[in-house]
């Protein structure tokens, strides 16, 4: 019983943590992407007024 309960808790932990882990990776990726785009968009800021971020 104890072993099964342990496995369930581990499974639940992975279910909750895995999406957060993926979200963190995606957030880092998008942050890097945005930083690259911001340097490019800074010159086109007057033209791209519709770009709200």
C-alpha distance matrix in Angstrom:
0.0 3.8 5.5 5.2 6.1 8.6 9.9 10.6 12.4 14.3 15.3 16.6 18.3 20.0 21.0 22.7 24.1 25.4 27.9 29.1 29.6 31.6 33.5 34.4 35.8 37.7 39.0 40.3 41.9 43.6 44.7 46.3 47.9 49.2 50.7 52.5 53.7 54.8 57.2 58.7 58.7 60.3 63.6 63.2 62.1 65.3 65.0 61.3 61.4 59.0 56.3 54.2 51.3
3.8 0.0 3.8 5.5 5.1 6.1 8.6 9.9 10.6 12.3 14.1 15.3 16.4 18.4 19.8 21.1 22.2 23.7 26.5 27.2 27.6 29.9 31.8 32.3 33.8 36.0 37.1 38.2 40.0 41.8 42.6 44.2 46.0 47.3 48.6 50.5 51.9 52.8 55.1 56.7 56.8 58.3 61.6 61.4 60.3 63.6 63.5 59.8 59.8 57.6 54.8 52.7 49.6
5.5 3.8 0.0 3.8 5.5 5.1 6.3 8.7 10.0 10.6 12.2 14.3 15.3 16.5 18.3 20.1 20.8 21.8 24.8 25.8 25.8 28.0 30.2 30.7 31.9 34.1 35.5 36.4 38.0 40.0 41.0 42.4 44.1 45.6 46.9 48.6 50.0 51.2 53.4 54.9 55.2 56.8 60.0 59.8 58.9 62.3 62.0 58.4 58.6 56.5 53.5 51.6 48.6
5.2 5.5 3.8 0.0 3.8 5.4 5.1 6.3 8.8 9.9 10.4 12.4 14.2 15.3 16.4 18.5 19.8 20.6 23.2 24.6 25.0 26.8 28.9 29.9 31.0 32.9 34.5 35.7 37.1 38.8 40.1 41.7 43.1 44.6 46.1 47.8 49.0 50.2 52.6 54.0 54.1 55.8 59.0 58.6 57.6 60.9 60.5 56.8 57.0 54.7 51.9 50.0 47.1
6.1 5.1 5.5 3.8 0.0 3.8 5.4 5.1 6.3 8.7 9.8 10.6 12.3 14.3 15.2 16.6 18.2 19.6 22.0 23.0 23.8 25.8 27.5 28.5 30.0 31.9 33.1 34.4 36.1 37.7 38.7 40.5 42.0 43.2 44.8 46.7 47.8 48.8 51.3 52.8 52.7 54.3 57.6 57.2 56.0 59.3 59.0 55.3 55.3 53.0 50.3 48.2 45.3
8.6 6.1 5.1 5.4 3.8 0.0 3.8 5.4 5.2 6.2 8.5 9.9 10.5 12.4 14.2 15.4 16.2 17.7 20.6 21.3 21.5 23.9 25.8 26.3 27.8 29.9 31.1 32.1 33.9 35.7 36.6 38.2 39.9 41.2 42.5 44.4 45.8 46.7 49.1 50.7 50.8 52.3 55.6 55.4 54.3 57.7 57.6 53.9 54.0 51.9 49.0 46.9 43.9
9.9 8.6 6.3 5.1 5.4 3.8 0.0 3.8 5.5 5.1 6.0 8.6 9.7 10.5 12.1 14.2 15.0 15.8 18.7 20.0 20.0 21.9 24.1 25.0 26.1 28.1 29.6 30.7 32.1 34.0 35.2 36.7 38.2 39.7 41.2 42.8 44.1 45.3 47.7 49.1 49.3 50.9 54.2 53.8 52.9 56.3 56.0 52.3 52.6 50.4 47.5 45.6 42.7
10.6 9.9 8.7 6.3 5.1 5.4 3.8 0.0 3.8 5.4 5.0 6.1 8.5 9.8 10.3 12.3 14.0 15.0 17.3 18.7 19.5 21.2 23.0 24.2 25.7 27.3 28.7 30.2 31.6 33.1 34.4 36.2 37.5 38.8 40.5 42.3 43.3 44.4 47.0 48.3 48.2 49.9 53.2 52.6 51.6 54.9 54.5 50.8 50.9 48.5 45.7 43.8 40.9
12.4 10.6 10.0 8.8 6.3 5.2 5.5 3.8 0.0 3.8 5.4 5.1 6.0 8.6 9.7 10.6 11.9 13.8 16.1 16.8 17.7 20.0 21.4 22.3 24.0 25.9 26.8 28.3 30.1 31.6 32.5 34.4 36.0 37.1 38.5 40.6 41.7 42.5 45.1 46.6 46.5 48.0 51.4 51.0 49.8 53.1 52.9 49.3 49.2 47.0 44.2 42.1 39.1
14.3 12.3 10.6 9.9 8.7 6.2 5.1 5.4 3.8 0.0 3.8 5.4 5.0 6.2 8.6 9.9 10.2 11.5 14.5 15.3 15.4 17.7 19.7 20.2 21.6 23.7 25.0 26.0 27.7 29.5 30.5 32.1 33.8 35.1 36.5 38.3 39.6 40.7 43.0 44.5 44.7 46.2 49.5 49.3 48.3 51.7 51.5 47.9 48.1 46.1 43.0 41.1 38.0
15.3 14.1 12.2 10.4 9.8 8.5 6.0 5.0 5.4 3.8 0.0 3.8 5.4 5.1 6.1 8.7 9.8 10.2 12.8 14.4 14.8 16.4 18.5 19.7 20.9 22.5 24.1 25.5 26.8 28.4 29.9 31.5 32.7 34.2 35.9 37.5 38.6 39.9 42.3 43.6 43.7 45.4 48.7 48.1 47.3 50.6 50.1 46.5 46.8 44.5 41.6 39.8 36.9
16.6 15.3 14.3 12.4 10.6 9.9 8.6 6.1 5.1 5.4 3.8 0.0 3.8 5.4 4.9 6.2 8.5 9.9 11.6 12.9 14.2 15.9 17.2 18.6 20.4 21.8 22.9 24.7 26.2 27.4 28.7 30.7 32.0 33.0 34.8 36.7 37.6 38.6 41.3 42.6 42.4 44.0 47.3 46.7 45.6 48.8 48.5 44.8 44.8 42.5 39.7 37.7 34.9
18.3 16.4 15.3 14.2 12.3 10.5 9.7 8.5 6.0 5.0 5.4 3.8 0.0 3.8 5.4 5.2 5.9 8.2 10.5 10.8 11.7 14.2 15.5 16.2 18.1 20.0 20.8 22.2 24.1 25.6 26.4 28.4 30.0 31.0 32.5 34.5 35.7 36.5 39.0 40.6 40.5 42.0 45.4 45.0 43.9 47.2 47.1 43.4 43.5 41.4 38.5 36.4 33.3
20.0 18.4 16.5 15.3 14.3 12.4 10.5 9.8 8.6 6.2 5.1 5.4 3.8 0.0 3.8 5.4 5.0 5.4 8.4 9.6 9.7 11.6 13.7 14.6 15.9 17.7 19.2 20.5 21.9 23.6 24.8 26.4 27.8 29.3 30.8 32.5 33.7 34.9 37.3 38.7 38.8 40.5 43.7 43.3 42.5 45.9 45.5 41.9 42.3 40.2 37.1 35.4 32.3
21.0 19.8 18.3 16.4 15.2 14.2 12.1 10.3 9.7 8.6 6.1 4.9 5.4 3.8 0.0 3.8 5.8 5.8 7.1 9.2 10.4 11.4 12.9 14.8 16.2 17.3 18.8 20.7 21.9 23.0 24.6 26.6 27.6 28.8 30.7 32.5 33.2 34.4 37.1 38.2 38.0 39.9 43.1 42.4 41.5 44.7 44.2 40.5 40.7 38.4 35.5 33.8 31.0
22.7 21.1 20.1 18.5 16.6 15.4 14.2 12.3 10.6 9.9 8.7 6.2 5.2 5.4 3.8 0.0 3.8 5.9 6.3 6.9 9.1 10.8 11.4 12.9 15.1 16.2 16.9 19.0 20.7 21.6 22.8 25.0 26.2 27.0 28.9 31.0 31.7 32.5 35.3 36.7 36.3 37.9 41.3 40.7 39.4 42.7 42.4 38.7 38.7 36.5 33.7 31.6 28.7
24.1 22.2 20.8 19.8 18.2 16.2 15.0 14.0 11.9 10.2 9.8 8.5 5.9 5.0 5.8 3.8 0.0 3.8 5.7 5.1 6.0 8.7 9.7 10.3 12.4 14.2 14.9 16.4 18.3 19.7 20.6 22.5 24.1 25.1 26.6 28.7 29.8 30.6 33.1 34.7 34.7 36.1 39.5 39.2 38.1 41.5 41.4 37.8 38.0 36.1 33.0 31.0 27.9
25.4 23.7 21.8 20.6 19.6 17.7 15.8 15.0 13.8 11.5 10.2 9.9 8.2 5.4 5.8 5.9 3.8 0.0 3.8 5.4 5.0 6.2 8.5 9.7 10.7 12.3 14.0 15.4 16.6 18.2 19.7 21.3 22.5 24.0 25.7 27.3 28.4 29.7 32.1 33.4 33.5 35.3 38.5 38.1 37.3 40.8 40.3 36.8 37.3 35.2 32.1 30.6 27.5
27.9 26.5 24.8 23.2 22.0 20.6 18.7 17.3 16.1 14.5 12.8 11.6 10.5 8.4 7.1 6.3 5.7 3.8 0.0 3.8 5.4 5.0 6.0 8.5 9.9 10.3 11.9 14.1 15.1 16.0 17.8 19.8 20.6 21.7 23.8 25.5 26.2 27.4 30.1 31.2 31.0 32.9 36.1 35.4 34.5 37.8 37.3 33.7 34.1 31.9 28.9 27.3 24.4
29.1 27.2 25.8 24.6 23.0 21.3 20.0 18.7 16.8 15.3 14.4 12.9 10.8 9.6 9.2 6.9 5.1 5.4 3.8 0.0 3.8 5.5 4.9 6.0 8.6 9.7 10.1 12.2 14.0 14.9 15.9 18.1 19.5 20.3 22.0 24.1 25.0 25.8 28.4 29.9 29.7 31.2 34.6 34.2 33.1 36.5 36.3 32.7 32.9 31.0 27.9 26.0 22.8
29.6 27.6 25.8 25.0 23.8 21.5 20.0 19.5 17.7 15.4 14.8 14.2 11.7 9.7 10.4 9.1 6.0 5.0 5.4 3.8 0.0 3.8 5.4 5.1 6.4 8.7 9.8 10.7 12.4 14.3 15.2 16.8 18.4 19.8 21.1 22.9 24.3 25.4 27.6 29.1 29.4 31.0 34.2 34.1 33.3 36.9 36.7 33.2 33.8 32.1 28.8 27.2 23.9
31.6 29.9 28.0 26.8 25.8 23.9 21.9 21.2 20.0 17.7 16.4 15.9 14.2 11.6 11.4 10.8 8.7 6.2 5.0 5.5 3.8 0.0 3.8 5.4 5.1 6.2 8.5 9.9 10.5 12.2 14.0 15.4 16.4 18.0 19.9 21.3 22.3 23.8 26.2 27.3 27.5 29.5 32.5 32.1 31.6 35.1 34.5 31.1 31.9 30.0 26.7 25.5 22.5
33.5 31.8 30.2 28.9 27.5 25.8 24.1 23.0 21.4 19.7 18.5 17.2 15.5 13.7 12.9 11.4 9.7 8.5 6.0 4.9 5.4 3.8 0.0 3.8 5.5 5.0 5.9 8.5 9.7 10.3 11.8 14.1 14.9 15.8 17.9 19.7 20.4 21.5 24.2 25.4 25.2 27.0 30.2 29.7 28.9 32.3 31.9 28.3 28.9 27.0 23.7 22.2 19.1
34.4 32.3 30.7 29.9 28.5 26.3 25.0 24.2 22.3 20.2 19.7 18.6 16.2 14.6 14.8 12.9 10.3 9.7 8.5 6.0 5.1 5.4 3.8 0.0 3.8 5.4 5.0 6.2 8.5 9.8 10.3 12.3 14.0 15.0 16.3 18.4 19.6 20.4 22.8 24.5 24.6 26.0 29.3 29.3 28.4 32.0 32.0 28.6 29.2 27.7 24.2 22.7 19.2
35.8 33.8 31.9 31.0 30.0 27.8 26.1 25.7 24.0 21.6 20.9 20.4 18.1 15.9 16.2 15.1 12.4 10.7 9.9 8.6 6.4 5.1 5.5 3.8 0.0 3.8 5.4 5.2 6.1 8.6 9.8 10.7 12.3 14.1 15.4 16.8 18.3 19.7 21.7 23.1 23.7 25.5 28.5 28.5 28.1 31.8 31.5 28.2 29.3 27.9 24.3 23.3 20.0
37.7 36.0 34.1 32.9 31.9 29.9 28.1 27.3 25.9 23.7 22.5 21.8 20.0 17.7 17.3 16.2 14.2 12.3 10.3 9.7 8.7 6.2 5.0 5.4 3.8 0.0 3.8 5.4 5.0 6.0 8.4 9.8 10.3 11.9 14.0 15.3 16.1 17.7 20.2 21.1 21.4 23.4 26.4 26.0 25.6 29.1 28.6 25.2 26.3 24.6 21.1 20.3 17.2
39.0 37.1 35.5 34.5 33.1 31.1 29.6 28.7 26.8 25.0 24.1 22.9 20.8 19.2 18.8 16.9 14.9 14.0 11.9 10.1 9.8 8.5 5.9 5.0 5.4 3.8 0.0 3.8 5.4 5.1 5.9 8.5 9.7 10.2 12.0 14.1 14.9 15.7 18.4 19.8 19.8 21.3 24.6 24.4 23.6 27.1 27.0 23.6 24.4 23.0 19.4 18.1 14.7
40.3 38.2 36.4 35.7 34.4 32.1 30.7 30.2 28.3 26.0 25.5 24.7 22.2 20.5 20.7 19.0 16.4 15.4 14.1 12.2 10.7 9.9 8.5 6.2 5.2 5.4 3.8 0.0 3.8 5.5 5.0 6.2 8.5 9.8 10.5 12.4 14.1 15.0 17.0 18.8 19.4 20.7 23.9 24.2 23.7 27.4 27.5 24.4 25.5 24.5 20.8 19.8 16.3
41.9 40.0 38.0 37.1 36.1 33.9 32.1 31.6 30.1 27.7 26.8 26.2 24.1 21.9 21.9 20.7 18.3 16.6 15.1 14.0 12.4 10.5 9.7 8.5 6.1 5.0 5.4 3.8 0.0 3.8 5.5 5.3 6.2 8.6 10.0 10.8 12.4 14.2 16.0 17.1 18.0 19.9 22.7 22.8 22.8 26.4 26.1 23.0 24.6 23.5 19.8 19.4 16.3
43.6 41.8 40.0 38.8 37.7 35.7 34.0 33.1 31.6 29.5 28.4 27.4 25.6 23.6 23.0 21.6 19.7 18.2 16.0 14.9 14.3 12.2 10.3 9.8 8.6 6.0 5.1 5.5 3.8 0.0 3.8 5.4 4.8 5.9 8.5 9.7 10.2 11.8 14.3 15.2 15.4 17.4 20.3 20.0 19.7 23.3 22.9 19.7 21.0 19.8 16.1 15.7 12.6
44.7 42.6 41.0 40.1 38.7 36.6 35.2 34.4 32.5 30.5 29.9 28.7 26.4 24.8 24.6 22.8 20.6 19.7 17.8 15.9 15.2 14.0 11.8 10.3 9.8 8.4 5.9 5.0 5.5 3.8 0.0 3.8 5.4 5.1 6.1 8.6 9.7 10.2 12.6 14.3 14.6 15.8 19.1 19.4 18.7 22.4 22.6 19.6 20.6 20.0 16.2 15.4 12.0
46.3 44.2 42.4 41.7 40.5 38.2 36.7 36.2 34.4 32.1 31.5 30.7 28.4 26.4 26.6 25.0 22.5 21.3 19.8 18.1 16.8 15.4 14.1 12.3 10.7 9.8 8.5 6.2 5.3 5.4 3.8 0.0 3.8 5.5 5.1 6.3 8.7 9.9 11.2 12.9 14.1 15.5 18.3 19.0 19.0 22.8 22.9 20.3 21.9 21.6 17.8 17.6 14.5
47.9 46.0 44.1 43.1 42.0 39.9 38.2 37.5 36.0 33.8 32.7 32.0 30.0 27.8 27.6 26.2 24.1 22.5 20.6 19.5 18.4 16.4 14.9 14.0 12.3 10.3 9.7 8.5 6.2 4.8 5.4 3.8 0.0 3.8 5.5 5.2 6.2 8.6 10.4 11.0 12.0 14.2 16.7 16.8 17.1 20.8 20.4 17.6 19.6 19.0 15.3 15.8 13.2
49.2 47.3 45.6 44.6 43.2 41.2 39.7 38.8 37.1 35.1 34.2 33.0 31.0 29.3 28.8 27.0 25.1 24.0 21.7 20.3 19.8 18.0 15.8 15.0 14.1 11.9 10.2 9.8 8.6 5.9 5.1 5.5 3.8 0.0 3.8 5.3 4.9 5.8 8.6 9.7 9.7 11.5 14.5 14.4 14.1 17.9 17.8 14.9 16.5 16.1 12.3 12.4 9.7
50.7 48.6 46.9 46.1 44.8 42.5 41.2 40.5 38.5 36.5 35.9 34.8 32.5 30.8 30.7 28.9 26.6 25.7 23.8 22.0 21.1 19.9 17.9 16.3 15.4 14.0 12.0 10.5 10.0 8.5 6.1 5.1 5.5 3.8 0.0 3.8 5.4 5.1 6.5 8.9 9.7 10.5 13.6 14.5 14.3 18.1 18.7 16.3 17.9 18.3 14.5 14.6 11.8
52.5 50.5 48.6 47.8 46.7 44.4 42.8 42.3 40.6 38.3 37.5 36.7 34.5 32.5 32.5 31.0 28.7 27.3 25.5 24.1 22.9 21.3 19.7 18.4 16.8 15.3 14.1 12.4 10.8 9.7 8.6 6.3 5.2 5.3 3.8 0.0 3.8 5.6 5.7 6.8 8.9 10.4 12.6 13.5 14.4 18.0 18.0 16.1 18.4 18.8 15.2 16.2 14.0
53.7 51.9 50.0 49.0 47.8 45.8 44.1 43.3 41.7 39.6 38.6 37.6 35.7 33.7 33.2 31.7 29.8 28.4 26.2 25.0 24.3 22.3 20.4 19.6 18.3 16.1 14.9 14.1 12.4 10.2 9.7 8.7 6.2 4.9 5.4 3.8 0.0 3.8 5.5 5.1 5.9 8.4 10.5 10.6 11.4 15.0 14.6 12.4 14.8 15.1 11.7 13.1 11.5
54.8 52.8 51.2 50.2 48.8 46.7 45.3 44.4 42.5 40.7 39.9 38.6 36.5 34.9 34.4 32.5 30.6 29.7 27.4 25.8 25.4 23.8 21.5 20.4 19.7 17.7 15.7 15.0 14.2 11.8 10.2 9.9 8.6 5.8 5.1 5.6 3.8 0.0 3.8 5.3 4.9 5.8 8.9 9.6 9.3 13.1 13.7 11.6 13.4 14.3 10.9 11.7 10.0
57.2 55.1 53.4 52.6 51.3 49.1 47.7 47.0 45.1 43.0 42.3 41.3 39.0 37.3 37.1 35.3 33.1 32.1 30.1 28.4 27.6 26.2 24.2 22.8 21.7 20.2 18.4 17.0 16.0 14.3 12.6 11.2 10.4 8.6 6.5 5.7 5.5 3.8 0.0 3.8 5.6 5.4 7.6 9.6 10.2 13.8 14.6 13.4 15.5 17.1 14.0 15.1 13.7
58.7 56.7 54.9 54.0 52.8 50.7 49.1 48.3 46.6 44.5 43.6 42.6 40.6 38.7 38.2 36.7 34.7 33.4 31.2 29.9 29.1 27.3 25.4 24.5 23.1 21.1 19.8 18.8 17.1 15.2 14.3 12.9 11.0 9.7 8.9 6.8 5.1 5.3 3.8 0.0 3.8 5.6 6.3 7.3 9.2 12.4 12.4 11.4 14.3 15.7 12.9 15.0 14.3
58.7 56.8 55.2 54.1 52.7 50.8 49.3 48.2 46.5 44.7 43.7 42.4 40.5 38.8 38.0 36.3 34.7 33.5 31.0 29.7 29.4 27.5 25.2 24.6 23.7 21.4 19.8 19.4 18.0 15.4 14.6 14.1 12.0 9.7 9.7 8.9 5.9 4.9 5.6 3.8 0.0 3.8 5.3 4.9 5.8 9.3 9.3 7.9 10.5 12.0 9.4 11.6 11.4
60.3 58.3 56.8 55.8 54.3 52.3 50.9 49.9 48.0 46.2 45.4 44.0 42.0 40.5 39.9 37.9 36.1 35.3 32.9 31.2 31.0 29.5 27.0 26.0 25.5 23.4 21.3 20.7 19.9 17.4 15.8 15.5 14.2 11.5 10.5 10.4 8.4 5.8 5.4 5.6 3.8 0.0 3.8 5.5 5.2 8.5 10.0 9.4 11.1 13.5 11.2 12.6 12.4
63.6 61.6 60.0 59.0 57.6 55.6 54.2 53.2 51.4 49.5 48.7 47.3 45.4 43.7 43.1 41.3 39.5 38.5 36.1 34.6 34.2 32.5 30.2 29.3 28.5 26.4 24.6 23.9 22.7 20.3 19.1 18.3 16.7 14.5 13.6 12.6 10.5 8.9 7.6 6.3 5.3 3.8 0.0 3.8 5.6 7.7 8.8 9.6 11.9 14.5 13.0 15.1 15.5
63.2 61.4 59.8 58.6 57.2 55.4 53.8 52.6 51.0 49.3 48.1 46.7 45.0 43.3 42.4 40.7 39.2 38.1 35.4 34.2 34.1 32.1 29.7 29.3 28.5 26.0 24.4 24.2 22.8 20.0 19.4 19.0 16.8 14.4 14.5 13.5 10.6 9.6 9.6 7.3 4.9 5.5 3.8 0.0 3.8 5.6 5.4 6.0 8.9 11.3 10.2 13.0 14.1
62.1 60.3 58.9 57.6 56.0 54.3 52.9 51.6 49.8 48.3 47.3 45.6 43.9 42.5 41.5 39.4 38.1 37.3 34.5 33.1 33.3 31.6 28.9 28.4 28.1 25.6 23.6 23.7 22.8 19.7 18.7 19.0 17.1 14.1 14.3 14.4 11.4 9.3 10.2 9.2 5.8 5.2 5.6 3.8 0.0 3.8 5.4 5.1 6.4 9.4 8.3 10.3 11.7
65.3 63.6 62.3 60.9 59.3 57.7 56.3 54.9 53.1 51.7 50.6 48.8 47.2 45.9 44.7 42.7 41.5 40.8 37.8 36.5 36.9 35.1 32.3 32.0 31.8 29.1 27.1 27.4 26.4 23.3 22.4 22.8 20.8 17.9 18.1 18.0 15.0 13.1 13.8 12.4 9.3 8.5 7.7 5.6 3.8 0.0 3.8 5.7 6.1 9.7 10.1 12.3 14.4
65.0 63.5 62.0 60.5 59.0 57.6 56.0 54.5 52.9 51.5 50.1 48.5 47.1 45.5 44.2 42.4 41.4 40.3 37.3 36.3 36.7 34.5 31.9 32.0 31.5 28.6 27.0 27.5 26.1 22.9 22.6 22.9 20.4 17.8 18.7 18.0 14.6 13.7 14.6 12.4 9.3 10.0 8.8 5.4 5.4 3.8 0.0 3.8 5.9 8.5 9.3 12.3 14.8
61.3 59.8 58.4 56.8 55.3 53.9 52.3 50.8 49.3 47.9 46.5 44.8 43.4 41.9 40.5 38.7 37.8 36.8 33.7 32.7 33.2 31.1 28.3 28.6 28.2 25.2 23.6 24.4 23.0 19.7 19.6 20.3 17.6 14.9 16.3 16.1 12.4 11.6 13.4 11.4 7.9 9.4 9.6 6.0 5.1 5.7 3.8 0.0 3.8 5.4 5.5 8.8 11.3
61.4 59.8 58.6 57.0 55.3 54.0 52.6 50.9 49.2 48.1 46.8 44.8 43.5 42.3 40.7 38.7 38.0 37.3 34.1 32.9 33.8 31.9 28.9 29.2 29.3 26.3 24.4 25.5 24.6 21.0 20.6 21.9 19.6 16.5 17.9 18.4 14.8 13.4 15.5 14.3 10.5 11.1 11.9 8.9 6.4 6.1 5.9 3.8 0.0 3.8 5.4 7.3 10.5
59.0 57.6 56.5 54.7 53.0 51.9 50.4 48.5 47.0 46.1 44.5 42.5 41.4 40.2 38.4 36.5 36.1 35.2 31.9 31.0 32.1 30.0 27.0 27.7 27.9 24.6 23.0 24.5 23.5 19.8 20.0 21.6 19.0 16.1 18.3 18.8 15.1 14.3 17.1 15.7 12.0 13.5 14.5 11.3 9.4 9.7 8.5 5.4 3.8 0.0 3.8 6.0 9.6
56.3 54.8 53.5 51.9 50.3 49.0 47.5 45.7 44.2 43.0 41.6 39.7 38.5 37.1 35.5 33.7 33.0 32.1 28.9 27.9 28.8 26.7 23.7 24.2 24.3 21.1 19.4 20.8 19.8 16.1 16.2 17.8 15.3 12.3 14.5 15.2 11.7 10.9 14.0 12.9 9.4 11.2 13.0 10.2 8.3 10.1 9.3 5.5 5.4 3.8 0.0 3.8 6.5
54.2 52.7 51.6 50.0 48.2 46.9 45.6 43.8 42.1 41.1 39.8 37.7 36.4 35.4 33.8 31.6 31.0 30.6 27.3 26.0 27.2 25.5 22.2 22.7 23.3 20.3 18.1 19.8 19.4 15.7 15.4 17.6 15.8 12.4 14.6 16.2 13.1 11.7 15.1 15.0 11.6 12.6 15.1 13.0 10.3 12.3 12.3 8.8 7.3 6.0 3.8 0.0 3.8
51.3 49.6 48.6 47.1 45.3 43.9 42.7 40.9 39.1 38.0 36.9 34.9 33.3 32.3 31.0 28.7 27.9 27.5 24.4 22.8 23.9 22.5 19.1 19.2 20.0 17.2 14.7 16.3 16.3 12.6 12.0 14.5 13.2 9.7 11.8 14.0 11.5 10.0 13.7 14.3 11.4 12.4 15.5 14.1 11.7 14.4 14.8 11.3 10.5 9.6 6.5 3.8 0.0
